[in-house]
C-alpha cells in the first residue's frame, strides 16, 4: 500500500517497500510526462 500526501506543489509518497515506492513513482512520472491528470 502506498500513501500519498499532497499540498500545493509538494508530494510525499510513503510505502512499505522500496519496490512499491519505485513503482508508484514511475507511474506518477509517466502520467506527468504525458500531461494527463485524473482526479479532483
JOFEN-V936647 format. One record per pair of residues at least 24 apart in sequence whose C-alpha atoms are under 6 Angstrom apart, sorted by the first residue. I is the first residue (numbers start at 0). J is the second residue. D is the distance in Angstrom with one decimal. If there is no record, write none. Layout:
[[I:J:D] [I:J:D]]
This chain:
none
